[in-house]
Every structure is written in structure tokens, then in C-alpha cells.
Amino acid sequence: MEKSKKSDGLQAVIQLGQIGFYPFNRLSVSALAHHHISAIIDTADLSQTAVWKTQSEWNGRVFPGFSDAFYRGKLPEVILVTSPMVEMPFWIESFMDFLEKLCVLGFFSQDAQDEIGVLDRYAPQIVIGSYGTLFDVAQEKLSRYLDNLSAMSSRQKERMLQKISRAFFTSPPYTLPEETGLSPYPDPMALTLTGLKSSYTLRANELLEAHGIKVNFNPNGETGIYELELNLAYQHLSRNLTPPFPGNLAESMEKLGQNLGILPGLVTQTQSLFLAKDQKSVPPTMLDLAILHQLTGYARKTNMNEFAQQIQAWITLVQPLVEKTSLQTI
């Protein structure tokens, strides 16, 4: 008898029309409770995940990794990543480990004439819904990882990057410090989605709305992402970070935005949709430092050297406070 070219396990494909969240946290639990999604992908079979997986309503919907969900035939077509900004490297490692396994098993080299169709059958779309100025960094790291995957064609790698878009949750609004516990948020979810007006982004928009997640779509590609991220950074830093910026933050952020192609006023005068209105000032955290370092990169990218130096001075003031807060939580 002729040996089958593929085992049953290798027949797995992404589940068209389905949405999932990564990782296991209050946002993903809320999305599952409101019937927005079909699966939660976690980094590992952690103790809190294991406890929830024993409950009947979560049984078969929480998976310890992309590969586990994939081989069980449960990996959704679109995954929303809601990791905190400082934990994004763990998501990138987890996702790239999944793609690398598919490469080793020959998934992406099955049919050279249909290489994009092959990619779309096995690799989900990613919507980064984390808080912070991180899209450039995430895309750059993913691009570097993809460069090392020789089993993927250059066209597949280019399309894989196109399968990544950016979102901000407008409901529930972000609060600081991050609320603990896993009880679902009471209201259904809503978000702003931004990226190129490609078939992938439009497909993500379509699926999110079909599953009851209200979407406001900004189709301005990279500029739209900058617009949302810089507005979020300005509102966050000006409202929450003590000590204050050693200069005119609004003026500098507006100039930075215009250098990146954003219309005047959209960075500082647009009301933030992403922060809770009753947000109270809290001690600075690693998130604040991460945002400041990313703004430094944007300032240097646009030759705003004086602004970059001012941010570095701000980092010098903030870092000891972050370290003090970290020690107090140990």
C-alpha cells in the first residue's frame, strides 16, 4: 500500500471565519464570554489557564500555544494579540516558533504555483491590539525572524507581513494600573483598526464585525498607525507620567507627527478614545519607559535630535522611579 504523504495531524488548516485572542487574560476571557471568539491561544499551559480549562464553558477553547490549536484543527483565521507592550517579545517568539515548525514540516513548500494560497491556509492573520507605540518594533522583529526561514519564499514572507495590522480597543477603555482578575468586562468590545486597505485588513474588518466586535476602520496605512499611536502616547504621557516632560510636549509631539505625515492637530488635539476618563495618575512603570524609548526612535528617524535628547533626559528622571516601583512589588 502506498504510504500516505501526510499524517492526519498534518491535514490541519486555519479555521476560516473564526477569531481568536492571544494570550489568556481578562480581555480574551471577556471576548469568549461575549461570544466574539472561538478560541484563546496562550503561551503555555500555565496554572491559571489549567484551572479555567477544567470549566465546561472553556473546555476545548483554550490552547497552550499556536501549534496545539493548529494540530487540533482549532486555530482561527484571525488572531488578536493583546499582550502588554513589554511582553510582546514573548508573543513574537511563540508565533515564530509556530511558523518555524510549519516550515520544518514542509507546509509552505507544497505547491510553488499556489504559494500565497498555501500561506493563507496555514498562517493566520494577526491584529496587534496591545497598548503602546509598538507596531514598528513588532514588524521589524517579525521581518528579521522571517528572513531566517529559508523554507518560505520571499513572496510568502512579504505577504506574511501584510497579514499583520494594528488595533486599539475603545471598549473596554484602558485603565492603569491594569485591573487584576479574570471576570469578563460587562460591555461588548469595540476597536479602531488601522493598516493598509489590503484584502487582509478588509477581511479582518469583516470578520470582527461579523462576530459582534464594533470596528472603526482607519485605512491610512502606516500614517494611520502613527496617528493613533502618537495620539495615545501623548495622552498617556501627559496625563499619567510624573515628573512631567522637561519642555513643551504638545509642540514637540505635533512636530513629530507632521514629520511622519500626520495632519496638524491629529496627535494632540484629537480626544483620546483609549484611556478611561477617570484615569488616575500612578507611579511610572516599564510601559512608560518602553513608550519613551520608542518615541526616541521616532524622533531620531525624523532628525528631531533636540526632542530625542529631551526624551533621554526624561528617561533619566523616570527610570529610578520605575526601579523603585518594581522593588516595592517584589
C-alpha positions in Angstrom: 0.0 0.0 0.0 1.3 3.4 -0.9 2.3 5.4 2.1 0.2 8.5 2.8 2.1 11.7 2.1 0.6 13.3 5.2 -0.5 12.0 8.5 -3.9 13.0 9.8 -2.2 15.7 12.0 -0.7 17.4 9.0 -4.2 17.9 7.5 -4.8 20.8 9.9 -5.6 24.2 8.4 -6.6 27.5 9.9 -10.3 27.8 10.6 -11.8 30.2 8.1 -14.3 32.7 9.5 -13.1 32.3 13.1 -11.5 34.7 15.5 -9.2 34.0 18.4 -7.4 36.0 21.1 -3.8 35.7 22.5 -2.9 35.3 25.3 -5.1 34.2 28.2 -6.1 37.3 30.1 -9.2 39.4 31.0 -9.6 40.7 27.5 -9.6 37.3 25.9 -11.9 35.9 28.7 -14.3 38.8 28.0 -14.3 38.2 24.3 -15.1 34.5 24.8 -17.8 35.3 27.3 -19.5 37.7 24.8 -19.2 35.0 22.1 -16.9 37.2 20.0 -14.3 34.5 19.5 -13.9 30.7 19.2 -10.5 30.2 20.9 -7.9 31.6 23.3 -4.2 30.8 22.5 -1.9 31.0 25.5 1.9 30.9 25.8 1.9 27.7 27.8 -0.3 25.5 29.9 0.0 27.8 32.9 -1.7 27.0 36.2 -4.4 29.7 35.9 -5.1 28.5 32.3 -5.3 24.9 33.5 -7.9 25.9 36.2 -10.1 27.7 33.7 -9.8 24.9 31.1 -11.4 22.5 33.6 -14.6 24.5 33.5 -17.1 23.2 30.9 -17.7 26.6 29.2 -14.0 26.9 28.3 -13.4 23.2 27.5 -11.8 22.9 24.1 -11.4 26.6 23.6 -8.2 27.4 25.5 -5.0 26.1 23.9 -1.4 26.2 25.2 0.2 27.6 22.0 -0.4 28.2 18.3 0.8 24.7 17.4 -1.5 22.9 19.8 -4.5 24.8 18.4 -3.4 24.2 14.8 -3.0 20.5 15.1 -6.3 20.2 16.8 -7.9 22.0 13.9 -8.9 24.9 16.1 -6.5 27.8 15.0 -8.7 30.7 14.0 -8.2 32.7 10.8 -7.7 36.0 12.7 -5.8 36.3 16.0 -6.0 39.4 18.1 -2.8 39.8 20.2 -3.5 41.7 23.5 -0.2 41.1 25.3 1.1 44.0 27.3 3.7 46.1 25.4 6.6 44.8 27.5 5.5 41.2 26.8 5.3 41.5 23.1 8.7 39.7 22.5 7.2 36.5 24.1 4.3 36.6 21.6 6.7 37.1 18.7 8.8 34.2 19.8 5.7 32.0 20.3 4.3 32.9 16.9 7.6 32.5 15.0 8.2 29.1 16.7 4.9 28.0 15.2 5.8 29.3 11.7 9.2 27.6 12.0 7.6 24.3 12.8 5.4 24.6 9.8 8.5 25.3 7.7 10.3 22.2 9.0 7.3 20.0 8.2 7.1 21.3 4.7 3.8 23.2 4.8 5.0 26.3 2.9 6.8 24.4 0.1 3.9 22.2 -1.0 2.9 24.0 -4.2 5.1 26.7 -5.7 2.4 27.7 -8.1 0.0 28.5 -5.2 2.4 29.8 -2.6 0.1 32.5 -1.4 -2.8 30.1 -1.2 -0.6 27.8 0.8 0.4 30.6 3.2 -3.2 31.6 3.7 -4.3 28.0 4.5 -1.8 27.6 7.3 -0.8 31.0 8.7 -3.4 33.2 10.5 -3.9 36.9 10.2 -2.6 38.9 13.2 -4.2 42.0 14.6 -2.0 43.6 17.3 -4.3 45.0 19.9 -1.8 45.8 22.6 -1.4 49.1 24.3 1.6 51.3 23.4 3.8 52.5 20.5 4.9 49.2 19.2 3.9 48.4 15.7 7.2 49.3 14.1 9.2 47.3 16.6 6.9 44.2 16.3 7.0 44.4 12.5 10.8 44.8 12.4 11.4 41.8 14.7 9.0 39.7 12.7 10.7 40.7 9.5 14.1 39.7 10.9 12.8 36.3 12.1 11.1 35.7 8.7 14.5 36.4 6.9 15.8 33.2 8.6 13.0 31.0 7.4 14.5 29.7 4.2 11.6 27.4 3.5 9.3 30.4 2.9 9.6 32.2 -0.4 10.3 35.9 -0.4 6.7 36.5 -1.7 5.3 34.5 1.2 7.4 36.5 3.7 6.1 39.8 2.2 2.5 38.6 2.4 3.0 37.4 6.0 4.0 40.9 7.0 0.9 42.2 5.1 -1.2 39.8 7.3 -0.4 41.9 10.4 -2.5 45.0 11.2 -2.9 47.3 14.2 -5.9 47.9 16.5 -6.8 49.8 19.7 -9.6 48.8 22.0 -12.1 51.6 22.5 -14.3 49.4 24.7 -13.3 48.5 27.3 -11.1 51.6 27.8 -7.6 51.0 29.0 -7.1 51.6 32.7 -3.9 51.9 34.8 -2.8 50.0 36.8 -4.1 47.1 34.8 -7.1 45.5 36.5 -6.5 42.1 38.0 -8.7 39.1 37.9 -10.4 37.4 35.0 -14.0 38.4 35.4 -15.4 39.5 32.0 -15.9 43.1 31.2 -19.6 43.9 31.1 -19.8 45.6 27.7 -19.1 44.1 24.3 -15.9 45.0 22.6 -15.1 47.8 20.1 -11.9 48.8 18.5 -10.2 51.0 15.9 -8.5 49.0 13.2 -5.8 50.6 11.1 -3.4 49.5 8.3 -3.2 49.3 4.5 -6.5 48.9 2.7 -5.5 45.4 1.7 -7.6 42.3 1.2 -6.2 41.1 4.6 -7.2 44.2 6.6 -10.6 44.3 4.9 -11.1 40.6 5.8 -10.2 41.2 9.4 -12.6 44.1 9.5 -15.3 41.9 8.0 -14.8 39.1 10.5 -14.6 41.3 13.5 -17.9 42.9 12.7 -19.5 39.6 11.9 -18.6 38.4 15.3 -20.1 41.4 17.1 -16.9 43.5 17.6 -17.7 47.0 16.6 -14.9 48.3 14.2 -13.9 51.8 13.2 -11.5 51.4 10.3 -8.7 53.9 9.5 -7.4 52.9 6.1 -4.4 55.3 6.1 -1.8 52.5 6.3 1.4 53.4 8.1 0.4 57.0 8.7 -2.9 55.9 10.3 -0.9 53.7 12.7 1.4 56.6 13.6 -1.6 58.9 14.1 -3.2 56.5 16.6 0.0 55.5 18.4 1.3 59.1 18.8 -2.1 60.3 20.0 -2.2 57.5 22.5 1.4 58.2 23.6 0.7 61.9 24.0 -2.5 61.4 26.0 -0.9 58.7 28.2 2.3 60.6 29.0 0.8 64.0 29.5 -1.9 62.6 31.8 -0.1 59.9 33.7 3.6 60.4 33.8 5.3 62.2 36.7 7.7 64.0 36.6 6.4 66.0 33.6 8.3 66.3 30.3 11.2 68.9 30.5 9.9 71.0 27.6 6.8 71.6 25.5 5.5 68.1 24.9 2.4 69.1 22.8 4.5 71.2 20.5 7.2 68.5 20.1 4.6 65.7 19.5 2.8 67.8 16.9 6.0 68.5 15.0 7.0 64.8 15.2 3.6 63.8 13.8 3.8 66.2 10.9 7.3 64.9 10.1 5.7 61.5 9.9 3.0 62.7 7.5 0.2 63.3 10.0 -2.1 66.3 9.6 -1.7 69.1 12.2 -3.8 68.6 15.3 -4.4 64.9 15.0 -1.7 64.0 17.5 -2.5 66.4 20.4 -5.9 67.9 19.7 -7.8 64.7 19.0 -9.6 63.3 22.0 -8.1 60.0 23.2 -10.6 57.2 22.8 -8.4 54.7 24.5 -8.0 55.9 28.1 -10.6 55.7 30.8 -11.8 59.2 31.6 -11.4 58.7 35.3 -7.9 57.5 35.0 -5.8 58.5 38.0 -2.0 59.2 38.0 0.0 56.2 39.0 3.7 55.5 39.6 5.7 55.1 36.3 6.1 51.6 35.0 8.1 49.7 32.4 5.4 50.6 30.0 6.2 54.3 30.3 9.9 53.6 29.7 9.0 51.5 26.6 6.9 54.3 25.2 9.6 56.8 25.8 12.3 54.7 24.2 10.1 54.2 21.1 9.4 58.0 20.9 13.2 58.5 21.0 13.5 56.2 17.9 10.8 58.2 16.1 12.5 61.5 16.9 15.8 60.2 15.6 14.1 58.8 12.5 12.8 62.3 11.7 16.0 64.1 12.6 14.5 65.7 15.7 17.7 65.4 17.7 16.7 68.1 20.3 13.5 66.2 21.0 15.3 62.9 21.3 17.7 64.5 23.8 14.8 65.8 25.8 13.2 62.4 25.9 16.5 60.9 27.1 16.6 63.4 29.9 13.0 62.4 30.8 14.0 58.8 30.8 16.8 59.6 33.3 14.2 61.1 35.6 11.7 58.4 35.2 13.9 55.3 35.4 14.8 55.4 39.1 11.0 55.8 39.9 10.3 52.7 37.8 13.0 50.7 39.6 11.6 51.8 42.9 8.1 50.7 42.0 9.5 47.4 40.8 11.3 46.8 44.1 8.1 47.6 46.0 6.1 44.9 44.1 8.6 42.1 44.7 
